[in-house]
């Protein structure tokens, strides 16, 4: 098997391709930084010739440029990963590539880990940090209950952002508070420090004591709420993305102000940041009709954020440390009795440091843990079908490969059911017993340690794709095996027309449908299948970092 198909370069934009030449003449070999200015490249730049480097069609293509004769060698794995138009703009801060959620969708699979395991296992740490980028938060359990420990947590992935509240702040009842957070009052969903520009992008809260009646925490996915507003009331969404709001904070020693919209979007119209804090909203000075439009939209969004189905309720106990994206998640707190002890310590940090730490962890990662999981599926039964779990996944990967699918889809087909073999439960008996084990999400979460959304999202959506195909394709349901028909009902049944339309608009939906079709074809006990090792070159080429 070739690790990657031969890749044509003649139809790629010449200036883009040359700007990415990896040779030592164009890039410093130590830092990878470019050694030339874009204006120094010759006019009329074009590919003179392109051939397999060193006669090896699986590794690289060598380009000779005209008019200057410069030679560039491009790894095929790199060309496959970044080819123009496949993944669009890669802004990790926007809603693209993130998993938007409601409370019920994450309540049974919180991104959590024990503190000692988080420190000792790079793979666990990578999985937790990836959850902050994808879901917006992680929860560490058993963090030592000493004052100042929250700073040590932040330093496992980045740097503390010092503000007027100091490097460290105490969330408890204060005798003369300069912020309602330091009282026992209920606080509705909000983001912190909206009056700063840039706003701290991460917040950490470490529970030291929580004996008070009340004082429960809540999280709302602001990106999911903004997407819901965009669907339900596009005019209100438009108003909130284009109206600058003055956020203000002042006390005896501080005067802060930032004018930003409640919902900020990138140049492609994707949600990138939510700032929502009614306590800090100043006086808008707009024309009367603009104020009418703004307050109508503001109220609509505020009411939407209070919907119970959006809020994930948590009660932090001593040793819990919650880390969350302050530009995406809104956090809340119920009122609590002042005569009960409640003491949290917090600090701010930033997403760029966390993303950097995760990227470095990925550089040193291998696929050995994934190979071990796959080995555990060799004899595991597959949900009432006549093949083992490993046979099923290998057949799906082989069918995708035989169909000429791109590498990321071969990988998704191969690994689509890995969620059934994560942890102690390797047979999917829970699913056959009538309980949805949400293996598609478990598998995608696991695979996020190694692969980007081009692999993980078709895996995450492949169960939904079955529900979708049953809704839109005549005869599809009748072709399902009896076991597959049974699990369909456990997993939510046939989609409604509205659900089907929403699914079809999701990034990765078309890929998930393709994976679903290979999934349904991969149940032949007599089929010859390649080994897992057969796919390793392809998987390593797709690894992030």
ChimeraX attribute file (.defattr): number of C-alpha atoms within 10 A of each C-alpha:
attribute: neighborCount
match mode: 1-to-1
recipient: residues
	/A:1	10
	/A:2	12
	/A:3	19
	/A:4	20
	/A:5	16
	/A:6	17
	/A:7	19
	/A:8	12
	/A:9	19
	/A:10	14
	/A:11	7
	/A:12	12
	/A:13	13
	/A:14	15
	/A:15	16
	/A:16	10
	/A:17	19
	/A:18	20
	/A:19	14
	/A:20	13
	/A:21	18
	/A:22	19
	/A:23	16
	/A:24	13
	/A:25	14
	/A:26	18
	/A:27	16
	/A:28	13
	/A:29	12
	/A:30	7
	/A:31	7
	/A:32	12
	/A:33	11
	/A:34	18
	/A:35	11
	/A:36	12
	/A:37	9
	/A:38	11
	/A:39	7
	/A:40	7
	/A:41	13
	/A:42	12
	/A:43	11
	/A:44	9
	/A:45	15
	/A:46	19
	/A:47	22
	/A:48	15
	/A:49	14
	/A:50	17
	/A:51	18
	/A:52	18
	/A:53	17
	/A:54	10
	/A:55	11
	/A:56	11
	/A:57	17
	/A:58	18
	/A:59	20
	/A:60	23
	/A:61	23
	/A:62	18
	/A:63	25
	/A:64	17
	/A:65	18
	/A:66	16
	/A:67	13
	/A:68	13
	/A:69	12
	/A:70	15
	/A:71	18
	/A:72	22
	/A:73	18
	/A:74	21
	/A:75	16
	/A:76	21
	/A:77	21
	/A:78	13
	/A:79	17
	/A:80	19
	/A:81	18
	/A:82	11
	/A:83	14
	/A:84	13
	/A:85	7
	/A:86	10
	/A:87	14
	/A:88	11
	/A:89	12
	/A:90	9
	/A:91	12
	/A:92	15
	/A:93	20
	/A:94	20
	/A:95	22
	/A:96	19
	/A:97	20
	/A:98	19
	/A:99	19
	/A:100	18
	/A:101	20
	/A:102	17
	/A:103	17
	/A:104	12
	/A:105	15
	/A:106	14
	/A:107	13
	/A:108	10
	/A:109	13
	/A:110	13
	/A:111	20
	/A:112	19
	/A:113	18
	/A:114	15
	/A:115	19
	/A:116	13
	/A:117	15
	/A:118	19
	/A:119	14
	/A:120	10
	/A:121	11
	/A:122	16
	/A:123	22
	/A:124	18
	/A:125	22
	/A:126	24
	/A:127	23
	/A:128	24
	/A:129	25
	/A:130	23
	/A:131	23
	/A:132	21
	/A:133	21
	/A:134	21
	/A:135	22
	/A:136	27
	/A:137	26
	/A:138	23
	/A:139	22
	/A:140	21
	/A:141	21
	/A:142	15
	/A:143	20
	/A:144	18
	/A:145	16
	/A:146	12
	/A:147	14
	/A:148	17
	/A:149	18
	/A:150	27
	/A:151	20
	/A:152	13
	/A:153	21
	/A:154	23
	/A:155	13
	/A:156	14
	/A:157	21
	/A:158	18
	/A:159	18
	/A:160	24
	/A:161	17
	/A:162	14
	/A:163	14
	/A:164	11
	/A:165	12
	/A:166	12
	/A:167	15
	/A:168	21
	/A:169	19
	/A:170	19
	/A:171	19
	/A:172	18
	/A:173	17
	/A:174	14
	/A:175	8
	/A:176	8
	/A:177	11
	/A:178	14
	/A:179	13
	/A:180	14
	/A:181	17
	/A:182	16
	/A:183	19
	/A:184	23
	/A:185	16
	/A:186	16
	/A:187	19
	/A:188	19
	/A:189	23
	/A:190	24
	/A:191	24
	/A:192	21
	/A:193	24
	/A:194	29
	/A:195	24
	/A:196	17
	/A:197	12
	/A:198	9
	/A:199	17
	/A:200	23
	/A:201	20
	/A:202	27
	/A:203	24
	/A:204	26
	/A:205	21
	/A:206	33
	/A:207	26
	/A:208	23
	/A:209	18
	/A:210	19
	/A:211	16
	/A:212	17
	/A:213	15
	/A:214	18
	/A:215	23
	/A:216	18
	/A:217	18
	/A:218	22
	/A:219	22
	/A:220	27
	/A:221	26
	/A:222	29
	/A:223	26
	/A:224	21
	/A:225	24
	/A:226	25
	/A:227	17
	/A:228	16
	/A:229	20
	/A:230	14
	/A:231	12
	/A:232	11
	/A:233	14
	/A:234	14
	/A:235	13
	/A:236	20
	/A:237	22
	/A:238	15
	/A:239	20
	/A:240	23
	/A:241	19
	/A:242	15
	/A:243	20
	/A:244	17
	/A:245	23
	/A:246	19
	/A:247	26
	/A:248	19
	/A:249	19
	/A:250	13
	/A:251	9
	/A:252	6
	/A:253	6
	/A:254	8
	/A:255	11
	/A:256	15
	/A:257	19
	/A:258	20
	/A:259	18
	/A:260	22
	/A:261	20
	/A:262	25
	/A:263	25
	/A:264	22
	/A:265	17
	/A:266	13
	/A:267	9
	/A:268	9
	/A:269	11
	/A:270	17
	/A:271	22
	/A:272	19
	/A:273	26
	/A:274	26
	/A:275	25
	/A:276	28
	/A:277	20
	/A:278	13
	/A:279	14
	/A:280	18
	/A:281	18
	/A:282	16
	/A:283	10
	/A:284	15
	/A:285	10
	/A:286	12
	/A:287	8
	/A:288	9
	/A:289	8
	/A:290	14
	/A:291	14
	/A:292	12
	/A:293	15
	/A:294	21
	/A:295	14
	/A:296	14
	/A:297	21
	/A:298	18
	/A:299	12
	/A:300	15
	/A:301	21
	/A:302	18
	/A:303	10
	/A:304	16
	/A:305	25
	/A:306	14
	/A:307	11
	/A:308	12
	/A:309	13
	/A:310	21
	/A:311	22
	/A:312	20
	/A:313	18
	/A:314	14
	/A:315	14
	/A:316	22
	/A:317	18
	/A:318	20
	/A:319	20
	/A:320	23
	/A:321	29
	/A:322	19
	/A:323	26
	/A:324	27
	/A:325	26
	/A:326	29
	/A:327	27
	/A:328	30
	/A:329	29
	/A:330	25
	/A:331	22
	/A:332	23
	/A:333	22
	/A:334	16
	/A:335	18
	/A:336	20
	/A:337	14
	/A:338	15
	/A:339	10
	/A:340	15
	/A:341	15
	/A:342	23
	/A:343	17
	/A:344	22
	/A:345	22
	/A:346	23
	/A:347	26
	/A:348	28
	/A:349	26
	/A:350	20
	/A:351	24
	/A:352	16
	/A:353	18
	/A:354	22
	/A:355	19
	/A:356	13
	/A:357	17
	/A:358	23
	/A:359	17
	/A:360	12
	/A:361	16
	/A:362	19
	/A:363	12
	/A:364	10
	/A:365	18
	/A:366	13
	/A:367	13
	/A:368	9
	/A:369	11
	/A:370	17
	/A:371	13
	/A:372	10
	/A:373	17
	/A:374	19
	/A:375	14
	/A:376	15
	/A:377	23
	/A:378	14
	/A:379	14
	/A:380	19
	/A:381	19
	/A:382	24
	/A:383	20
	/A:384	15
	/A:385	16
	/A:386	14
	/A:387	22
	/A:388	20
	/A:389	27
	/A:390	26
	/A:391	28
	/A:392	32
	/A:393	28
	/A:394	24
	/A:395	27
	/A:396	29
	/A:397	30
	/A:398	24
	/A:399	22
	/A:400	24
	/A:401	19
	/A:402	10
	/A:403	11
	/A:404	12
	/A:405	15
	/A:406	13
	/A:407	25
	/A:408	23
	/A:409	24
	/A:410	26
	/A:411	28
	/A:412	31
	/A:413	34
	/A:414	29
	/A:415	25
	/A:416	33
	/A:417	28
	/A:418	25
	/A:419	25
	/A:420	27
	/A:421	22
	/A:422	19
	/A:423	9
	/A:424	7
	/A:425	13
	/A:426	20
	/A:427	20
	/A:428	22
	/A:429	17
	/A:430	15
	/A:431	19
	/A:432	18
	/A:433	10
	/A:434	13
	/A:435	13
	/A:436	17
	/A:437	20
	/A:438	18
	/A:439	21
	/A:440	23
	/A:441	23
	/A:442	20
	/A:443	22
	/A:444	26
	/A:445	24
	/A:446	20
	/A:447	25
	/A:448	20
	/A:449	26
	/A:450	23
	/A:451	22
	/A:452	18
	/A:453	21
	/A:454	21
	/A:455	27
	/A:456	29
	/A:457	28
	/A:458	30
	/A:459	35
	/A:460	28
	/A:461	25
	/A:462	28
	/A:463	24
	/A:464	25
	/A:465	26
	/A:466	27
	/A:467	22
	/A:468	24
	/A:469	19
	/A:470	20
	/A:471	19
	/A:472	16
	/A:473	9
	/A:474	9
	/A:475	11
	/A:476	12
	/A:477	18
	/A:478	10
	/A:479	11
	/A:480	16
	/A:481	14
	/A:482	12
	/A:483	13
	/A:484	18
	/A:485	15
	/A:486	16
	/A:487	20
	/A:488	21
	/A:489	13
	/A:490	16
	/A:491	18
	/A:492	12
	/A:493	17
	/A:494	19
	/A:495	19
	/A:496	13
	/A:497	12
	/A:498	9
	/A:499	14
	/A:500	19
	/A:501	13
	/A:502	13
	/A:503	19
	/A:504	15
	/A:505	10
	/A:506	11
	/A:507	17
	/A:508	21
	/A:509	21
	/A:510	17
	/A:511	21
	/A:512	26
	/A:513	21
	/A:514	18
	/A:515	30
	/A:516	24
	/A:517	18
	/A:518	22
	/A:519	23
	/A:520	16
	/A:521	13
	/A:522	21
	/A:523	21
	/A:524	14
	/A:525	14
	/A:526	9
	/A:527	12
	/A:528	11
	/A:529	18
	/A:530	13
	/A:531	13
	/A:532	15
	/A:533	10
	/A:534	15
	/A:535	21
	/A:536	15
	/A:537	13
	/A:538	19
	/A:539	20
	/A:540	15
	/A:541	19
	/A:542	22
	/A:543	21
	/A:544	15
	/A:545	14
